[in-house]
Amino acid sequence: MIQKRIAQWAVMAVAVPLAAAGARRLSHTLEARRGPTGVTRMLTRGADLLRPQKTKRRRFF
């Protein structure tokens, strides 16, 4: 049971950020070649859902 949790944590900690970065990079590459399209907007939106670039700073006091 612990091995399953470790595997889930590893996927969340490694694979998800890599997928978001890959989608963002692919979106920028396609946009540079062909201009903004629906596909590039969807890739960027998907990357933002997985891992937002601009996060709000929390204030603790």
N, C-alpha and C positions, 0 to 999 in steps of 0.2 A: 504494500500500500504506500509506503514511503517512497519507493522507487517511482511509482506512478506520479506522485506529487512533484518529485524532483524533475521528472521528464516534462511535466506540464510547466513548471517554473522555467526550465531551460528554453522551452519553446517561446514562452512569453518574453523572456529576457533577451533572447538572441534572434529568433526567427522573425518575430513581428517587426522589430525596428529595421532589420535588414530588408524585409519586404516593403516597408514604407519608403525606405531610402531608394530601393530599386525602382519602385513605381514613380517616385518623384524625379529620379534621374531620367527614366524613360520618357516621362512627360516633357521634361525640359529639352531633351534631345529631339523628340518629334516636333515640338513646338518651334524649335530653331530651324528645322528643315522645311516644315510645311505650314507653319503659322498655327495660330490657335484654332483648334477644332473641338468637337464634342468629346472625342476620345481623350485628348490631352486634358480637358477640363475634368473628365471623370477620373483619370489617373491622379490628378492633383487632389481632387476632392477625397478620393479613397486614401491617399497618403495622409491627408490631413485628419481623416477619421482615425486612422491607426496611430499616427504620431504627429500631433500638431507642432508646427514650427514656433509659433508665437504663443507663449503661455503667459498667463497673468501671474505676476509676482504676488505671493502671499505675504501678508503682513501679520506678524505674530503678536503685535502689541498695538 
